[in-house]
Amino acid sequence: MEISSPAISSCSREHQKIYQEWFQCADSDGDGRITGADALKFFGLSNLSRPELKQIWAIADSKRQGYLSFKEFVSAMQLVSLAQQGHEITHELLTASSDLENLNPPTMEGLDALLVKSKRSPVKTETDVNGNPKQHSSAPQWFSSKSTKKVSLGSVTSIFDGLKKLYLEKLKPLEATYRFNDFVSPLLTNSDFDAKPMVMLLGQYSTGKTTFIKHLLNTGYPGAHIGPEPTTDRFVVVMSGPDERSIPGNTIAVQADMPFSGLTSFGTAFLSKFQCSQMPHPLLEHITFVDTPGVLSGEKQRTQRSYDFTGVISWFAAKCDLILLLFDPHKLDISDEFKRVIGSLRGHDDKIRVVLNKADQVDTQQLMRVYGALMWSLGKVVNTPEVMRVYIGSFNDKPVNEAAIGPLGKELFEREQDDLLADLKDIPKKACDRRINEFVKRARAAKIHAYIISHLKKEMPAMMGKAKTQQRLVDNLEDEFAKVQREFHLPAGDFPNLEHFREVLGGYNIDKFEKLKPKMIQAVDDMLGYDIPELLKNFRNPYE
């Protein structure tokens, strides 16, 4: 499976030079990005219809960043050229066109005059009264928030840039004030916003997690071990890199350009069981995979793990775009630890997909019984009325065992595998929407956390009996949650895990917490109500 647009190398050198000149002409701000406003002016020279240009932009900006880099601009120009030749514009058009190298650039009416004008018009630098260069914003003010302190987002050139600014100026102060990073999730860094979409694989040992990744990549990754015994004893992040190598967890967790700094809170014991495997691969340019240790059964696994296994799973679940739970027909039982792991995914139900792997090891009648048993087991653990999507297949490099499942079973397997691969292909396209979704969820969680912390602070006495009151509040935390819920009319399902919150709270002096600061809450409300919708509005498809 490959998720990639044709590279710039599909153009001849002559055409690359032409496109580079066009790109510089279209890039009005000179920041190496073609924004929606730039596209409206430049793409219109092609004389294609608005619906055609809308489709071209949607394909070129498949990640919904709100701008085109040079590589994406070249893809857009190739689509324009093909559309002018009468081809129907589809997502598969570029990959289906075999002779892109000899594809001539499109006809752009009036472009020659525009190129001459852009060369004759040097950029003028205005100065202020002191003779210093004036700072001009490269985009208009996007936001009209009702809050007194407006966020200046003149330099924002994509949705991700906008989210970074909003986080730093409105959400992060609230999180830091009420210790959200200690109770729920570490503070975000720039690398968290820039990270590629992640897919995490969970399951008991020997359910085919590592083989699944190998099947998608058509090759093994550095440090991969496959066998019937529990071979993967560590968390392995498989991501794109210039060459094949393995990076130890302690090293990767302190790299500023990697989104794994939050894992340092789990200590050295975990980091010694964490590694990053890098390799050049077209799929990894768009998706990062997280391979996890097999979940084992028995008391030993719970008591002798030297780190918080379910806590690590929960941390990755918040970062991931898709979570695959793998089962095989001979391992349908859900152990106590696996039950805790699935429980730690609470709040991320929309990301979970179930894969019944190695399903060609049983015949059709047994497969029907196995499927029923799996749904029954999941129903006992996942407390949702909706039925989870279960993909049936055999995700490895071996041909399907048609002797066991028959021709009808083979057709079923192929269709199920196509559905799962289609789900994976959609991840990069939906990454922007998921990132916004996670950001909004985090903002709401931070607000509720602030309400809880400030409420506990308010319940503390001014002088005497602080220790007794703190113990009473910790013991009766469920009642305090209910009071906060009623006072601020909050949904019960959005409240944090009670036992985890109680455990962390035990290490703090409640009297040292901050009182409620309405201005901070209002800033987050304005961000959710005005800033984010305005951001989405200004970075939508310019031809809509």
HELIX and SHEET records of a PDB file:
HELIX    1   1 ILE A    8  SER A   10  5                                   3    
HELIX    2   2 ARG A   13  ALA A   26  1                                  14    
HELIX    3   3 GLY A   36  PHE A   42  1                                   7    
HELIX    4   4 PHE A   43  SER A   46  5                                   4    
HELIX    5   5 ARG A   50  ALA A   60  1                                  11    
HELIX    6   6 PHE A   70  GLN A   84  1                                  15    
HELIX    7   7 LEU A   93  ALA A   96  1                                   4    
HELIX    8   8 LEU A  100  ASN A  102  5                                   3    
HELIX    9   9 LEU A  111  ARG A  120  1                                  10    
HELIX   10  10 ILE A  159  LEU A  166  1                                   8    
HELIX   11  11 TYR A  167  LEU A  171  3                                   5    
HELIX   12  12 LYS A  172  THR A  177  1                                   6    
HELIX   13  13 PHE A  180  PHE A  183  1                                   4    
HELIX   14  14 ASN A  190  ASP A  194  1                                   5    
HELIX   15  15 LYS A  209  LEU A  217  1                                   9    
HELIX   16  16 GLY A  249  ILE A  252  1                                   4    
HELIX   17  17 SER A  261  PHE A  266  5                                   6    
HELIX   18  18 GLY A  267  LEU A  271  1                                   5    
HELIX   19  19 LEU A  283  GLU A  285  5                                   3    
HELIX   20  20 GLU A  299  THR A  303  1                                   5    
HELIX   21  21 PHE A  309  LYS A  319  1                                  11    
HELIX   22  22 ASP A  336  GLY A  343  1                                   8    
HELIX   23  23 ASP A  349  LYS A  351  5                                   3    
HELIX   24  24 ALA A  359  GLN A  361  5                                   3    
HELIX   25  25 THR A  364  VAL A  381  1                                  18    
HELIX   26  26 GLU A  402  GLU A  459  1                                  58    
HELIX   27  27 LYS A  466  ASP A  475  1                                  10    
HELIX   28  28 LEU A  477  PHE A  488  1                                  12    
HELIX   29  29 ALA A  492  ASP A  494  5                                   3    
HELIX   30  30 LEU A  498  LEU A  505  1                                   8    
HELIX   31  31 ILE A  510  LYS A  512  5                                   3    
HELIX   32  32 PRO A  518  ASP A  526  1                                   9    
HELIX   33  33 MET A  527  ASP A  531  3                                   5    
HELIX   34  34 ILE A  532  ASN A  538  1                                   7    
SHEET    1   A 2 ILE A  34  THR A  35  0                                        
SHEET    2   A 2 TYR A  67  LEU A  68 -1                                        
SHEET    1   B 8 ARG A 245  PRO A 248  0                                        
SHEET    2   B 8 PHE A 274  MET A 279 -1                                        
SHEET    3   B 8 PHE A 235  SER A 240  1                                        
SHEET    4   B 8 THR A 288  ASP A 291 -1                                        
SHEET    5   B 8 MET A 198  GLY A 203  1                                        
SHEET    6   B 8 LEU A 322  PHE A 327  1                                        
SHEET    7   B 8 ILE A 352  LEU A 356  1                                        
SHEET    8   B 8 VAL A 390  ILE A 392  1                                        
END                                                                             
